Amino acid sequence: MLGILINDEEQNELQYVIKRELEELLMDLEDHRIDKIVKQAMRERYKIIFHLYTRVASEEEIKKYIPNKVQIE
């Protein structure tokens, strides 16, 4: 296991960057032009990034990005 020490400003920056990535993935998952194989890789990436987000965000913020079964499965 690895650990990291960050200050509040760095935590806010991490939250911002991760939220933007999650939003972009959700938007791309709704795009019908993207191949199913690519979408599966995107879903796996979403799960990993969401797990990272749970480590730096508040519980209220996390609730906004909880994947639903339609988007992630």
C-alpha positions in Angstrom: 0.0 0.0 0.0 1.2 3.5 -0.8 0.3 6.7 0.9 0.4 10.4 -0.1 0.4 13.6 1.9 -1.4 16.5 0.2 -2.6 19.9 1.4 -6.2 21.2 1.0 -5.3 23.1 -2.2 -3.8 20.0 -3.8 -6.8 17.9 -2.7 -9.2 20.4 -4.4 -7.2 20.3 -7.5 -7.2 16.5 -7.6 -11.0 16.5 -7.1 -11.4 18.9 -10.0 -9.2 16.9 -12.4 -10.9 13.6 -11.4 -14.4 15.0 -11.7 -13.6 16.3 -15.2 -12.4 12.9 -16.3 -15.4 11.1 -14.8 -17.8 13.6 -16.6 -15.9 13.1 -19.9 -16.1 9.3 -19.6 -19.9 9.4 -18.8 -20.4 11.7 -21.8 -18.5 9.3 -24.1 -20.3 6.2 -22.8 -23.5 7.7 -24.1 -22.0 8.2 -27.6 -23.5 5.5 -29.8 -20.7 5.8 -32.4 -18.1 4.4 -30.0 -17.4 0.6 -30.4 -18.6 -1.8 -27.6 -15.0 -3.0 -27.0 -13.8 0.6 -26.5 -16.8 1.3 -24.2 -15.9 -1.7 -22.0 -12.4 -0.3 -21.6 -13.9 3.1 -20.7 -16.2 1.4 -18.1 -13.2 -0.2 -16.5 -11.3 3.1 -16.5 -14.4 4.8 -14.9 -14.4 2.3 -12.1 -10.7 2.8 -11.3 -11.0 6.6 -11.5 -14.2 6.6 -9.4 -12.4 4.5 -6.7 -9.6 7.1 -6.7 -12.2 9.9 -6.4 -13.7 8.3 -3.3 -10.3 8.8 -1.6 -10.2 12.6 -2.1 -13.8 13.7 -2.2 -16.5 14.2 0.4 -19.4 11.8 0.6 -21.8 14.3 -0.9 -19.6 14.8 -3.9 -19.1 11.1 -4.4 -22.9 10.5 -4.6 -23.0 12.6 -7.8 -20.7 10.2 -9.6 -21.9 6.8 -8.3 -22.2 4.8 -11.5 -25.6 3.4 -12.4 -26.0 0.0 -14.0 -27.1 1.4 -17.3 -23.9 3.4 -17.8 -21.3 1.0 -16.4 -22.7 -2.4 -17.3 
